[in-house]
């Protein structure tokens, strides 16, 4: 067996970056950017007024007491800047409008009384030049790097790209991912299982996680525990898929045909068996076209944990996404784990006004997928100690 660290680094060493494709910005949410986006103009591109009210000259505010100014027009948002020539005049102004030429004071509407022709400013108003002005170029200057290759395009990134005129962006392509379950005991979710059967859940769970990640398109398959069926089905899938994720049939049972069938089809085994729980029988290899093949154990918690710990970062690496280290959180309770294996421990997040803690909430076993419903993810406990104490800092991997 190899260690978790070795398994993870080995997978990343064998991952190739996906090609790029053009994507309309309104369809690019969740995609991984493969270009830099620079500001094509100063942001904001003009002195932007931040309050509804009036615009005036600071010279008008030289005397104490109420001040009445003549309203000589309106500066609306989207209109060319008007001018204020006389110090005893003002313009009504809207939030988002350009600052009128000659004006440097904005008086919020809450500080004035108006009859439509004049505006009287409350005596207590403090006239501070440009106080309510969002200055031109104060967010960023033209040519400044705003989004970089590897960024994920969420709502705020889409807003920035749109402001730069990026109607179309270069992103990583999304691979065709085959998700394959195996086992005679599994039936479709719309069937009533016999007492010796269970409904398929792994493939739907993994497909849901893949969908949530936005990193690929999935197609689901199922094979019975028959060597010829497994071999023939895999041959077809290998010719049409860029990533394979299998669950079940990968351990040492008499009907665990996947390792042999993959070898028969020329899939190169990179490693098999990792010193971890759950998920010890985890298998990884490469198809003849270089496509990664992940064979996960069949127990639901094992499959889901291995997906989050290995497959998801691999897909992110393929998409040229910048990989970040997992969050380091405080273990909120003592935990004992005796086998010399890395432990992936389901946990609940808790925050009582201080730093977030993770509370151990272990499932009954690796088949107890219902037991993790109240958890937020898992922490990775190293293989060497057997006692883990409250207050230790541990890496946290959230569920999708």
N, C-alpha and C positions, 0 to 999 in steps of 0.2 A: 504493500500500500504506500501511496505517497501522501504528503501532508496537504492540508487545505491551501497553504501558501504556494506550494509547488504546483498543485492542480490549477490554481487561478492564474499564476504567471505563465504556465505552459499553454493554457487556452489562449491568453492574450498574444503570446508569441506566434500562434498559428492562425490568427485572425487577419484577414485582408480587408482593407477599407473598400466600401461599396462605391460604385460610380455615382456621378452626380446627375441631376436632371433639373430642368426649369419647372417652376411651379408658380402659379398665380398666387399673389399674396393672400387673397381671401380664401385660399385652400391650403395655406401653409402652416396653419396652427399645429403645434406638436412636432413639426419637422425640424431636422438638424441643419442649420445654416452651413453652407460650404463656400461662403464668400464673406469678405469684410464689407460693411456698409458704413460709408462716411457721410457726415453731414454735408448736404449740397448747398446749404446756406446757413447763416447764423440762426440760432434758436434762442429765444424767439427772433424772428427776422425783422422786427421793429420794436420800438418802445411800446410795450403793451400795457394798457390801463387795466387795473385789477379790480376796480370797484365801479358800480353805477353811481353817478352823481354829476358834478360839474368839474370842468377843467379851467384853471385860471393862472394868472401870473403871480409870482411870489411878491412882486412889488406892491400888490394890492393889500397886503397884510402887514402894513407898517404901523397901523394904529390899533390900540386896544378897543374892545367893545364890539358889538355886532357890526357886520359888514354886509352891505347890499351891493350886488353886482348885476349889471344888465345882461340878460341872456340874448346872445346875438346869433344863435344857431345850435345845431345838434351834430355831434360827432358820433356816428353809429359804427358798429363793428363792420369791417369789410369796406369802409369808405376811405377814399384818399384823405390824407391829413389836411385839415383846415388850419387857418391861422388865427391867432388872437393878437390883435394889434394894440388895443387900449387896455391899460391896467384895470379899469373899472368895468370891464366886460368879462363874460365867461361863455363857455359852450357847455350845453348838456352833453353828457358822455355816457357810453355803455361799456360794460365789462367786455374786454377783448378788443376794444377799439384802439387805433393807433393814437399815441399822444399828439395832440395838435401842436403845430409849430408855435413857439413862443410861450407855451404853457409848461409849468413845472410843478404845479400844485393840483392835486386831485382831492376834492372834498366829497366824501361819501354822502349818498342821499339821506342817510340818517342824521347828518349834521346840518341840513339846510331846510329852509322853508321857502316854498316858491309859489308864485301866483301865475306862472306861465310866462311872465315877462321879466321878472327879476328873481334872484335867488339871494336869500338872506342867510348868512352863515352864523351858526350859534357862537356865542361869545367865547365859550371854552375851547373852541377848536384850535388845535396846534398845527400851524401851517409848516410842514416839513417838506422841502422840495423832494420830489420823486418818491415820496413815501409809499404811494400805492401804484408804483410803476414797475413793471417787470422788464428790466432793461434789455435792449437788443444785445444778443450774443452772450448773455449771462449764463444760459444753460450750457451752450457749447458754441464753438466758432466753426465757421465753414471749413471743411476738410478734416475735422476731428473724427477719430474712430469711435463709432457708437456701438456697433454690433460686430462681433468677430466670428470667424469660422469656428464651428463647434458649438455655438450658442443654440439653445433650443428656442424655437419661436413660440412663445406664449403671448398672452394678450398685450403685455407692456412692450414686448419686442416687436410685435406687429404694429403697434402704434408708432414706434420710433421709425420702423422701416417705411410705413406709409407717409410719415412726415418728410421723409427724404425722397419721396417719389419712386420708391421701389415697388412698382406694380407687379413685377415678376422677380423671383429670387432663385438663386441656385441652392439646391438642397441635396442631401443624400437620398438616393433612391431607397425604396422600401423593399426588402427581400420577400420572396414568396417562401413562407414557412410552412412546412408540413408538420402537423402535430399528430402523432401516431400512438394509439393505445393498443395493448395486446392483452389477451387472456380470455379463456373460455368462460370464465365466471362473470364476464361483463356483458350487459345488455344495454340497448338504447334507453335514453332517459324517459321516453314516452311508453316504454313497455313495463308490464308488471312482472317483476323478477320472481323466479321460483325460489324456494327456501334456500337453495344452494347457490344463488346468483346475487349479484349486486348491480346497480345501475352505474354506467360510466360517469365518472366525475372529473378525473384527471384532465382529460382532453379539453373539457369545457372550462375548467379552472385555468389551465395554461393559456387557452385561447383568450380568455377574459383578461388575464395579466398582459398578454401581448398587445391586445387592443388598447388597454389602458396606457401602455408604454408608448404607443404610436410608432413603433419601430419596425413593423412588418405586417404582412397580410397572411392570415392563417387559413389553412384548409385541413379539415379533420379526416382521419382515417382510423380504421380498426382492423386488426388481424386476429384470427383465432390462434390457439397454440398448436399450429401445424407448420412444420419447417418449410414445406413447399409454398404454402400460402404466404408466409412471411417473406421468403426469398423473392418470390415473383412480385409481390406487392412493393417491396422495397426497390426492386430494379426499376419499376415504372416511376416511383416517386423520386428516386435519385436523378432521373433524367429531366425532371421538371421543377425541382425545388432548389432553392439556394441555401436553405437551412433546414435541418431535420431535428425535431425534438420528439424523442420516443419515451414512453413510460411503460415499465413492466418488462418482464422477460429478459432481465439483464443480470440476474444473480447466478446461483449455482444449481438451481433446480433442473430436473430432467427435461422440462419443457421450456427452459429459458434459452430460446433459440437465437435471440437477437445477435449476440457476439459472433456466433458462427455464421449466421446468414450474412451479416455485414462483411465478414472476412471473405466469404465466398464471392461477394460482389465487388471485391477490390477496395473496400473501404479500409483505410489505414487506421489501425488502433494506435492512439497516442498514449492513453493510459486507461486503466480499469482498476477500480477500488481506491477509495480515498479514506484516510483515517479521520472519520467524522461520524457523528450521529445527530439527526438521522441522515440517511443517504449514502451509506458506505459503499454500495455496489455501483456508484456513479461511473459512467463510461464516456469517453470522449474520443472522437476520431475525425478523419477527413475523407470526404468522397473523392472520386477521381477528378472532379472538376474543382477541387479545393474547398467544397462547401463543408462547413462544420456540421458534425453530427453529434448531438447530445442524447445519450441514452440514460434516462433517469430511472431510479427505482420506482416500483409500482405503488408503494404505499403513498397515499395522498399527501401527507405532511412532508415526506421525503422529496416527492416530486416538486412540490411548491417551494420548499426551502432551497433545493438545488437550482431551481429556475431563478430565484431572486439572487442567490449568491454567485452563480456562475453564468447562466445564460443571459440574463438581463445586462450585466456589464459587458459581456461579449458582443451583444447586439449594439450596445451603445458605442463600443469601440469600432465596430464595423461601420457605423454611421458617422465616424469621425467626431463623435461627441466627446467633449472634455470630461474625462472620468475624475470624479472627486472621491475622496476618502469618505467612509461612512462616518456618521455623527458619533462623537464620543460622549456617552451619557453615564450617569451615576447609577450603579446597581443599587436598587432600593431594598434589597433583602438578601439574607444569606442563602447560599445554594450549594448543594453537594452533588458532585458528578464524578464517579469513580473510574470508569474505563479510561484508558490512556488515549482518548479520542477528542478531537475538537467537538465541543457541544454547541449546537445551534438551539438556543433556549427561547421559546416564545415568551414575550413580555407585554406588559401593559404600560403605557406612558402615564405618568402622574406628575402634576405640577401643583404644589401647595404654596405658591407665592415665591418660591426660590427656584434654583436650577432644576430642570426636568430630571426625574428619576425614572428608571424602568423597573417594574416589579415582576419578578419571576412568576410565570403562569403556565407551567409545563402542561402539555397534553398528556393523556393517559399512555399513548404509544404513537408510533409513526403512522398508524392508520386512523388516528382520532382527529380527523379534519374538523369535526364539529367542535372539538375542544379548543380550537384557536379562534373561535368567533369573536370572543371578547378581547383579543390581543391586537396590538398595533404593529407588530413585527417581531424580530428575533435579535438576540445578541449573540455574539461569537465569543465563547469561552475557550481559552487555550487548552491544549491537550495535557499539559504537564501537571498543574495543580489538581487536587480533588476537592478542595474547599475554596469557595468564593465568598468573600465577605461583603456585607453592605458597605457602600462607600467606594468600592472599587470602580475605576473607569473602564467601560467596556464599549466596543464598537457595536452600533445599532443599525440594523437593516430593516427599513419599513416595508410592510406589505403594500403592494399596489392595490 
